[in-house]
Amino acid sequence: MTQRNVTGQKRRNSSGYIEIRVPDHPYARARGWVAEHRLVIEAQINRFLQPGEVVHHINGIKDDNRPENLMLFASNREHMAFERTHCKHGHQLEGDNVAIRDDGHGYKYRQCRICERAKHQRWDVKNRDKKRIYNAKRSRKAA
């Protein structure tokens, strides 16, 4: 027999967010479902979030609801202003940290140089052996 309408039950909604069934929550949606990231922030600040307040996942992963990965905004307007001025990892996009790139189809976009450097460092570590073999073959051919 399946359990239905059990308090504390978890599910993933169609948008990819984790929801928990809390029927007595004042802002629960139909059948008592509340987004887990909202519950995590509420526990941190010891109050219920207002309907207009927005919780942002810093790393962009919708089911990563660790408190250190969540930011609270008073409104969607504030959240969108943050999105326009920061990369998906929270680095500010201004001055030396922003690079304007072209996708080859005439669309220009901003890229965070901190994230770009980190991506290249991860690639270098991952492909260190491949690069060593490639360079050894090139040096043999040149000799």
C-alpha positions in Angstrom: 0.0 0.0 0.0 1.4 3.4 -0.9 1.5 6.2 1.6 -0.3 9.4 0.5 -0.3 12.8 2.1 2.4 12.0 4.6 4.0 15.0 6.3 7.7 15.2 5.4 7.3 13.3 2.2 9.8 14.5 -0.5 9.4 14.8 -4.3 11.1 16.5 -7.2 8.7 18.9 -9.1 8.6 19.3 -12.9 11.0 22.3 -12.6 13.7 20.2 -10.8 13.2 21.6 -7.3 12.8 19.4 -4.2 9.5 19.8 -2.4 8.5 18.6 1.0 5.0 18.0 2.2 4.2 20.4 5.1 0.4 20.8 5.1 0.3 23.2 8.1 2.8 25.6 6.5 1.1 29.0 5.9 2.4 29.3 2.3 2.1 25.7 1.3 0.8 25.1 -2.2 -1.9 22.6 -3.2 -1.9 19.5 -1.0 0.7 21.0 1.3 3.9 21.1 -0.8 6.6 23.6 0.0 9.9 24.0 -1.8 12.8 22.6 0.3 15.1 25.6 -0.3 12.5 27.9 1.2 12.2 25.8 4.3 16.0 25.8 4.7 16.2 29.6 4.6 13.2 29.9 6.9 15.0 27.7 9.4 18.1 29.9 9.2 16.2 33.2 9.7 13.6 31.9 12.1 10.6 33.2 10.3 8.3 32.3 7.3 9.3 33.7 4.0 6.8 36.1 2.4 5.4 35.0 -1.0 7.4 37.7 -2.9 10.8 36.8 -1.4 13.1 34.8 -3.7 15.6 32.1 -2.8 18.6 31.9 -5.2 20.8 28.8 -5.6 24.3 30.2 -5.9 25.8 27.3 -7.9 22.6 27.0 -10.1 21.9 23.4 -9.0 18.2 23.3 -8.1 18.4 20.4 -5.7 21.5 21.6 -3.8 19.7 23.1 -0.8 22.7 23.4 1.5 22.4 26.7 3.5 25.8 28.0 2.2 24.4 27.6 -1.4 21.3 29.7 -0.9 20.8 33.5 -1.0 17.6 35.3 0.0 16.3 38.3 -2.0 13.5 40.6 -0.9 11.9 40.5 -4.4 12.3 39.1 -7.8 13.4 42.5 -9.0 16.4 42.4 -6.6 17.1 38.8 -7.7 17.2 39.8 -11.4 19.4 42.8 -10.7 21.9 40.3 -9.0 21.6 37.9 -12.0 22.6 40.7 -14.4 25.6 41.9 -12.4 27.0 38.5 -11.2 27.9 35.2 -12.8 26.2 32.0 -11.8 28.8 31.4 -9.1 28.3 34.8 -7.5 31.3 36.6 -8.8 30.7 40.3 -9.8 30.8 40.9 -13.5 32.6 44.3 -13.8 36.1 45.7 -14.5 38.8 43.2 -15.1 36.6 40.2 -14.2 34.4 40.5 -17.2 35.2 39.4 -20.8 32.9 40.1 -23.7 32.8 37.0 -25.9 31.2 36.4 -29.3 29.5 33.0 -29.9 30.3 33.1 -33.7 26.7 33.9 -34.6 26.8 37.6 -33.8 25.6 37.2 -30.2 27.8 38.8 -27.6 27.8 37.6 -24.0 29.7 38.4 -20.8 32.0 35.8 -19.3 33.4 35.7 -15.7 37.2 35.5 -15.9 37.5 33.9 -12.5 35.2 31.0 -13.6 37.0 30.9 -16.9 40.4 30.5 -15.2 39.0 27.8 -12.9 37.5 25.9 -15.8 40.9 25.9 -17.6 42.7 24.8 -14.4 40.2 21.9 -14.0 40.8 21.0 -17.7 44.6 21.1 -17.2 44.5 18.8 -14.2 42.1 16.4 -16.0 44.2 16.2 -19.2 47.7 16.5 -17.7 48.7 13.0 -19.0 47.2 13.6 -22.5 49.2 16.8 -22.8 52.4 15.1 -21.6 52.0 12.3 -24.2 51.2 14.8 -27.0 54.2 17.0 -26.2 56.5 13.9 -26.1 55.3 12.8 -29.5 55.8 16.4 -30.9 59.3 16.6 -29.5 60.2 13.2 -31.1 58.9 14.3 -34.5 60.9 17.6 -34.3 64.1 15.7 -33.5 
